[in-house]
Structure formats: C-alpha cells, structure tokens
Amino acid sequence: MPGSRMYQVRVSSVAPLDTVTEAAVHDHAVLLCCALQGLKKDAWVCVGSVEGGNEHTWVMTREGYGTITFWEVTTGAKYHLGQRWLGKSGDQCIPQVDKRFKDRQAMADWKADASLQERANFSRQQHLQGMDQLTRLPVAPWPELCKKEMLAAIPYLSIEVIFNGYDVYGNLLNHHPACIYYDMEIDRNSWHSLAGSDLKQQMYLGKEVAIPVGPKVSSFTADTLEKSIENELKESIRMIRMRIGFESAYEDSEVRDEALRTYLGHLEKECVLDVDWAHDDSDKPLKPWGAPSPFNAAEYKSSCRDAWKKHWKEKSDLKGARRYLAVKENHVLSGVPLHFSSSDLKEIRKCIMGCKPIQEYFRYPSDDIFFFAVAKVFPLPDSVCSVWVFMGAEVKMPRERIMQLCKEQKEAEAAMFEEEEQAMEGAEEEDIEDLEAPPEVKEEAPPPPPEVKDEGQDLYASAEADKKLEQLQQGKDDSKDDEKKTKKKDKESE
C-alpha cells in the first residue's frame, strides 16, 4: 500500500571459517590454549586446514575416557570425538599402542622399490583384486574409526602439526583429524616429535616466570574503533559502487543502528552458549549429534539450561521488536551479520571483499538503494577484540510485491474484523439469554400433615378449643352491650 511501511529482515548465517584472517585465528588459538592449560587441561594447538585448503588453527584437549575435544576459536563451537586415545600416557601404555598398530597389519614396505615395480606391472584385473590392500596402507584411515558409530562431522580437512609449551609433534599417518589416534608421547608410528633435546631446553627457558594476561581495551577505545570500522566500510562500499557505475546513498538512523547493535550483542552471547547441553524454545533438551560431552556435571548442566532459557526469551523479544525498525516506506531491510577475530581495518576489508553474500549488495543494479553498516566491538583480555559487523541495505520493493502485501494486509484486517464481530454477536446472545432466563426457583413441597390416631373421640374436642370458643362468645356479648350503650346515648342527646 503506498504510504505504508512493510518491514522484512533477511539475516543469513555467519561468515564461514575460510573468510576469517589466519593471523588473528592463530593469536586466539594460542590464547585459548594458554587459558585451558591454566585450568589444568591437557591442551594443544592444532595446525591444519579447512575446506578449500586454507590454513587454519584450533585447539584440542584430551579428556577422560579416551575423548578428545576440538575447540573452534572463531565460532566458540566444540566437537567431541570418543575413543581417540587411551586416556592416559606413560611407558606402561607403550605395549598397548604397539599392539594396536601391529593388529592393523599395515604394509610397512609399500614404498619399497620392489613393491612399486611389482605394482607397476599389474594388469587392470590385478589392480582391482588388490583394492582391498589399500586399507592396509599406513596412511589409510584406521578401520575402527570409520565405523558408523564412530563417525564425527568436523569442519577441518587436515591436521599437520600440534604443539603446546612443552612439545611439538608432526602427523605421520592419515591427514583427517577424525581418522587418527592422539597418543603422541608414546605412539612413534603415528607421531614424530619435532622438538629435539636442544629445542626443548629453549622451550623450557623462562617457564618459572609468570606472564600475566594483559587487560582488555577501554570502552572509549572500543567506541572509537566502531566508528572507524563503520566509516571504512562506507567508504569501501562507495568505491566499489563507483567502479561499476552506480551511486551509493546511506540512510542514517540512530534508532535502527541501536536495534542492530542490540542484535549483534545477542549473537555474541549466543556464541558463549554450550551447544552440548542445548535446549529448544520449549525448554526441551536437544539430542547431541556426536559423542556425548565429557563436561557433564549436574551444576554445569543446570546453568546451561538457564542460559538457553534466557537466550530464547531474548530472541523472542528481538523478533517482536523487528516490526518497529525505522525502515523507509515501501522498502525492505536486508542485511548480513559478519564476525571477525581481528580489529585490523585492512583485514576486515579484505574478508568482506571475499564474502559472496555481501557482493550481492555491492552489485545491485540500481541507484534506488540505501546502504548501512553497523559495527560492534566486544573487548576481550590481552587487547583481543571480538568484532561484529552488520552490513546491508534498504531496497525498494517492486510494485507487484507492494500490491500483494496490500492485498494480504486487507484480507488479514477483514478476517480480524469478522472475528471481532462474531465474538461481539456471541457475547450479545449470551447476555440476552442471561436476561430472558431468570434463575429457576425450586418450590419446596409442603411437609406432610401430622399423623392423628383415631381413638373413638371427637377430633376437635380439646381443652384449648373449648377455651377459645368461650373467649369468642364473651367477645360477641361485649360487642352487643357496647352497641346498646351507644344507641341510648344518641336518644338522650336528641
């Protein structure tokens, strides 16, 4: 309807891992590993890659009962893999590890010249018959880890090196992180120590000196950084649009920007929630998709339930407040939230240029579009910042869409008016029925007459009856005397 406001918000998912800067991820992973080691966790920094071959870094902790946990620093997610190590490390576990590798019957001489020459002379039929031998290669995944009950979906493609402040190990077997064991200290067939005696001595230098974690940046610095990021993004949009021959207009609204910052704060809180003990909006626990979480204390699970309940309440309030967003008439607001692990403007601009959902806004083939960019910085310890950006535009709806929404709005109003009329008619009928139908009064039946026994005497002959009869007769005599006296007085007066 012309002159009316139609509000719609389209929000896509957060940017994938391969669009986040690697340098910032390394810093976050090292910081998280140090924090977990401070909590007496067996923590390691893992260096590998994600889908697409981009280098990535995450953190691994070895928990009890053979479970390992991958900690993703860019999203706060955790991935649990069961039965991936013996649960303890020591010289007494070496025979058990050696037996595990021996039972696999891996072909140790698969790289020998004689084996290579023999396979080179194989016919196609011989190659097909020898396909089963590929599972016996040392670099093949462990067969027991490829069973259905052991499969785990993780976002990592390969793992090459793991390290912490005490040692460095390189992966010798399969590249996939879910298809290997993590008994690094005692499994010489799967892991190779890259830190010799000389390097370990250098690693242990200064270990007795406590290095405190630095403070977070001030609120003033965070606000200044937010304004710098917003101005940089607006300038980038203007330059990109100018190169393809379009103008860039911005719609400034403090009310809208404040609402979007509140939404970004909600997304930051959502990253802190533990998905292992997630509850839906009806307060029902969700079934874990992978191995059960080793963090299963009753008090911790109760706190997670309360946090999820508060999360759904806040999300419902934000969803209801969307209709009050300050949007231009006959326009639809569309945006994409992005998360960055770095506050460097160059890195943020580089990641945005490689984000495909944002490119759709940059290449919109019309000047009738109003862009906006809102940034929110959350300070973390050691001057690390969690940066959220909400980018998008207010796009004018086509006339057909406006007419369709107008028709739907009229139909909704007519249906609502009809329901109200039916409700009012029903209420009036009930009132009329209440007035016409007075409350029914139940007539009580008279009590039965007393039983009288007939003993052969006059039923009405009693002492009381005789007394009343005498009084009545005496009253009649008195009335006659009074009449005589009045007549006598009248005659005398005449």
N, C-alpha and C positions, 0 to 999 in steps of 0.2 A: 504494500500500500504506500503510495507516495506520501512522504512526510513522516512516516512511521520509522521506528528503529527495529531492525531484525538483528539479533545477536547470535552469533555462532562462533565457536572456538574450536580449531583443529590443532591438536597437540600430538606431535609424533614422539617416538622414543628417543632416548638419549643417544648421543653420537657413539658409534662403535669404537672398539678399542684401537683399531688401526688408524684412527684420526687424531689420537692424542699424542702429544710430543713425547719422544722416548726419554730425553734427558730428565724431564720432570718426573716421569714414572720411576726412573732409577732412584732419584732422591727420595721419593715417597716409599719405595720398597726398602731401601736401606734404613730409613727412619722407623718403619713399621717393624722390621726385623730386630732392631735395637730395642724397641719398646717391648716386643714379645720376649726377648731374652731377659730383659729386666723383670719380667713376670715369671721367670724360671721356666720358660718354654724352650724346647729344642727347635729353634727357628733357623731357617736357611733362606738365602736369597737365590731364586732360580732365574737363570738367563736362558731365554729360548725365543720362540716366535709364535705369532698368531696367524690366523687365516690371511693369506696374501703374502706370507713370507716376511712381514715386518717384524723387526726385533722388538721383544717385549720382556718385561721383568715383573716378577711376582714373588710372593713369599710362601714358603712351605714350613709347616710344623708337623713333627711326628708325635702323635698322641698315643694313648694306651690302647691295648688290644689290637695292635697292628694297623691302626688307622692313621692316615696322613690327611692333612687339610691344606688346600691351596687357598691363599688369601689374595684376592684381586684388589689392588690398591686404587684402581680408577673408579670402581663401582661399589666397593665395600662388600662384594659377594664372597661366599665361602663355598668350596667344593670339597666334599669328603669322599675319600677312596678307602675302602676297607681292605684289610689283609694285604697291605703293600709293604710291610716289613715285619720282623719277628717280634717287635715290641720291646726289645732290649738289645744292647750291643755289648760285646765283650769277647774275650778269647774263648770262652766256653761255648759261644754260638757259632764259631767258625766251622766245626764239623757239620752242623745242620745246614749252613749255607752251601758248603761244598757238596753235600749230598743232594741238595735241591738242584744244583747245576748239573750234577752227574746224571740224575734221573731224567733230565731233559734230553740226554743223548744228542747234544749239539755236535755238528760236524766241525771239528776243530781245524781240519785240513782243507776246508773248502776253498781257500785262497792259494793252495799249493799249485805249482806249475803243472804237475802231473794231473791233478783234478781238473784244472782249467783246460788242458789239452784233451782230456778224455771227453769232457762235455762239449768241446768244440766239434768233435767228430760224431756227435749223436745225431741220429735221424729225428724227424718230427715225432715219430711214434715213441722213440726212446725218451724224448723230452716230455711228452705227455705222460708217460709212465713214471717219470721221475719228478712229477709235480709235487708229490707228497713230501719229497725230501726238502722242499723249500721251507717247510715249517721247522726243520731241524737246523736251519742256519742260525748262528749266534745272534745275528741282528734281527731275527724274526721276533714278533711279539710272543710273550710267554703264553702257551695254550690255555692254562688255567685262568689267566686274566682276561681272556676273550670270551669266556662263557657268559650267558645271558644275565645271570645274577651278579656278575662282577663288572658289567659294563658301566661306564660313567661318562656323562656328557660334560666336557670341559671346553673352554674356549681356546685352549692352547694347542698348537700344532706340533711343536718340538721342544725339547729341553736339551741343552748342551752342557751347561756348567751350573753347579750350585756351590755356594760359599757362605761363610759367616766369618766371625772374627777369629776362628781357630783353625780352619782348614778350607781347602779348595779342591773340588772333585770334578772330573770330566766324565761324561756318559760314554760308555763303550758299546752299548747294545742298542736296542730299538729307540728311535727318536721320539716316539709318542710318550707323553708323561704318564698316561694311564696304563701302559703296557709293560712296565718295568717295576722292579723292586728297589727299595731305598735303604738297603743296609750298606751304606757307603764305607764305613770304617772296616768292615770285615769281608765284604764281597769284592774280592780282587778281580773276579771275572766280569763284573758289570761296571765297576767304577775304578777310575785311576786317579790317584792323588797327584795334583799338580803343584803342591807345595812341598818342596824338599826341606831338608833339615835347616838349610841356611835361610830359606824364606820364612819358615815357621818361627825362627828366632826373631826375625824382624817383625813378624806379626804380633809376637808377644811383647814387644817393647812398648812400654808406657801403659800396659794393661792395668797397673795398680793405680794410675791416675784417673780419678773420676771426672768425666767430661759431662757437665750438665747440659740438658736440652735447653736451647735458647727460648726466650719468650716469644709470644705472638705479636704481630704488628698492632698498633693502636687503632682505635675506631676512626680517628681522623685520617690516618693513612689509608684505611680501607675505603672510606668515603671518597677520598681523592683519587684512589685507584679506580673506583667505579666510574667516576666522571671521565677519567682518561680513557677507559675502555669504551665507554659509550661514544665519546667524540671520535675515537679512532675507527669504530665500526661504521658510524655515519659517514665519515669521510671515505672509507673504503667502498661503501655502497654507492656513493656519488660518483667516484672514479670508475667503478665497474659499469654503472648505467650509462655514463657519458661515453665510454668506449663503444658501446653497441648502439648509440644514437638515441637514448631516452633520457628524460629528465628524472630527477629524484626529489620528491617532496616528503616532508616529515610532519607528522601530526603529534604535537606535544600536548600531553595531558598528564598532570600530576596524579589525578585520581586513578587513571589506568595504570600508570607506571607503579604506583604504590601497590595496587592489587596484584600486578605481575611479580613484584618483589616478594610479596607475601606468598605467592605460589612457588617461587623459587626457594624460599625458606622451607616450605613444606617438602619439596623434593630433596633438599639437603637432609632434613630429618628422616626422610624415607630411606636414605642410603645407610643410616645408622641402624635401622631395624634389622633384627636377625631373621632371615628368611627360613632358617632351620625350624623355628618354632612359630611360623606364621599362622595367623587366624584370619578368616574371611570377615566380611562386614556383618555377618550374623553370629560372630564370636565362636565359630566352629574351627577346630584345628585343621590345617591343610596337611594332606599326606605328603611326606618327604619324597622327592623324586629320585634321590640317590641313597647312599649309605646313611644310616642314622647318625645324628650328630653326637660326638663324644661329650659335648658340653650339655649335660642333662641333669644338672642339679635342680631340685624342686623349686628353690627360691628364684633361681635364674629363669626357669620356665614361667613362673608366675609373673615376674617382672616383664618378660617378653609379651605375655598375653595382655597385660595392662597397657603396654606401649602400643601394641597393634590396635587395641580398642580405641585409644586416644587418636591414633592415626586415622582410622576410618571416620571418626566423628569430625575431625578437622577437614578431611577430604570432602565429606558431605556438605559441610558449611561452605567450603570454597566452591563447590559445584553449584550450590544455590545462589552464591553471590555473582556468578558469571553473568546473569541477566542484567546486573547493574553496572557492567563495564561501560565506560564512556566511549561509545563507538559512533562514528558518523552515520547519518541517516542513509538507509538503503545500502549499507556496506557490511561486509562480514570480516571479522578479525581472525586472522590465521597466523600462527606462529609456531616456532620450534625451539624448545629449550636445549641448551648445549652445556656440557660440563667440561671444565678444563682443570688440569692439575698444575698449571703454571699461570703466573700473573704477568708473564712477559708479553708485551703487546705484539711483538713480531711473531712469536709462536702462536698466539691466538689468531692473528690474521692469517697465518699460513694454514692452520687447521680449518678455519672457516672456508677458505678458498677451495679446500679439498672435500668439503661436506656437500654431497649431492642434494639433499633436501633444501639447503639454503640457496643453491644455484637456481632453483625454480623461481624464487622471488626475484633474484637479480635479473633474470631473462624474461620477466613478464612483459608481453608485447603491447604495452600501453602506458601512457603517462598518467592515467587516472588511477593512481595507486599511491598510498601514503605509508611510508615505512616507519618503523620504530625499532629501537634497540635499547634494552634494559639490562644492566649488569648488577650482580650482587656478589660481594666478596665476603667469604667467611674466614676469618683469621684462625690459623692453627699454630701449635707450638713450633719453635725453631724457624719463625718467619715464613712458614709454609702457608699457602692460601688455597682454599677451595673456591674456584671461580665458576659462577653460573651466569649464563647469558641467555636472554630470551629475545630472539630476533623474529621479525615477521612484518606483516603489512595489513592495512585495511583496504580490502579490494571491493570495488563496486560490483554489486550483484547484477546479472543480466535482467532485462525486463521480464522475460518469461519466468524467471525464478521469483521475482518480486510479486508477479500476479499469482503464481502458485501459492506463495506464502500468504498472500492476502486472502485467497480463497480458503486455505486451510484455517486461517485465523477466524474468518467469518463463520465457517462451519463449526469451529470449536465454540465460538460465542453463542451461536444458535443452539447448539446442544446443551450448553451450560444454562441458557435461558429457559429451555424446555424442561430441564431437570428441576430448576428452581420453581417453575410454575407447577409442575407435578407435585413437588414437595409441599407448596403452599396449598394446593387443592386438597391434598391428602390431610393436611393439618386442619383446614376448614371443615372437612367432612367429619373428622374426629371430634371437633368442637361441637358441631350440630348434633351429633349422636349423643354427646355428653349432656346437652341441654334437653333434648327430647326424651330421653330415657331417664326419669328420676330414679333415685335409688329405691329398690324394692323393699317394702316394709313387711316383714313377716308377722302375720297375725297369730298371736298365741291362742291356742284352744282354751276355752274356759275349763276350770277344774271341775271334775265330776261332782255331783251333789253327794252330801254325806249319806251314808247308809243308815236307814232307820229301821229298827226292829219293831215289828207289829206284835204287841203282847196282848191284844184284845181290848185296848183302851182308846179313848178319843185322842187322836194325834195332836190336836190343837189345845187340849185341856192341860194347862200347866199353871203353876203359881204366877209366873211372870205375866202370862196372858191375862189372867184374872185381874191382876193389879193394874195393867194398862187399861183394861176395859172400865174399871172403876174410875180411873183418872179422866177418861174421856167423858163418861157420864156426868161426873162432877163438873167438868168444864162446860158442858151444854147447859146445865142448870144455872150456873153462874151467868152465862150469857143471857139467858131468859130474864133473870132478875134485873140485869142492867137495862134491858130494853123497857121493862115496866117502869123503872125509875125515870128514865128519860121522857117517856110519854106523860107521866104525872107532872113533871116539871113544865112541860110545854102547855098543859092545860092551865096550870096555875098562872103562868105568865100571861095567858090570854085573858 
